[in-house]
């Protein structure tokens, strides 16, 4: 079960508003054939709306959607040859797993023998070859997610659209399923657009990702590009953890905001700060300490700002105590400047 051709997806100047609320504001993205592309953003950012516009469930008021070079903006969903997996899975509870997966083929009046072969292949593809006779309520959450995926893949879509398909799973199963999902996507070479609000999920799966906020496209790039070189303070704070502080903390005459990651600063040792011209030193009070396994995160309050600083954890390491006054060295080489 492989697509005959990898398709591109192009969204050009999409605009959509409900009354005075603008949901998509001149959004343009290009997804290359065979790419795993993530739409990332907080609730209300427009990412799920954008996915539904691509699918054809919502019509944009301006702009165009092209799939494999053809304008599909005015086509209904069933003519766009895309497959969508929803957050809820939307399985029919009264139908067997086999019949759930076969539903789209039955609607297309495919021959019975073809249905049997293609459904069997789809279930084998997602590791559920022996589960065809079961009902959805006899499956775990991860297995239900696989059924929803098989039901989508069996009709051999040109593009796979995923709307937070892992959000109903517990953390360990989410990690397992996203690895399986990525492996399957790579095996099929199927162009995939994946919506999530989980930055870790996007950064560990996507070839590239787009960050949206309040209907505005903030930045598109690889996970590494967005983490290392965010276009603005919003992207920096949403893709990973970033401390945002006044630029004057690093340069006395600085105007604007400086961002730095928790690993781009260090806490002064108890015998005093080291002499290093690349470090800008400030002082604050330790508020809380979080043990994260390989690292210990310290939340320090400085002039009303709470900033996070990570230290590597070592066996027998003495834990710092909330209330301590601490010196903090910010590495100017790793700090990013954002103009106001």
Secondary structure, 3 states (H helix, E strand, C coil): CCCCCCCCEEEEEEEEEECCEEEEEEEEEEECCCCEEEEECCCCCCHHHHHHHHHCCCCCCEEEEEECCEECCCCCHHHCCEEEECCCCCCCCCCEHHHHHHHHHHHCCCCHHHHHHHHHHHHHHCCCCCCCCCEHHHCCHHHHHHHHHHHHHCCCCCEEEEECCCCCCCHHHHHHHHHHHHHHHHHHCCEEEEEECCHHHHHHHCCEEEEEECCEEEEEECHHHHHHCCCCHHHHHHCCCCEEEEHHHCCCCCCCEEEECHHHEEECCCCCCCCCCCEEEEEEEEEEEEECCCEEEEEEEECCEEEEEEEECCCCCCCCCCCCEEEEEEEHHHCEEECC
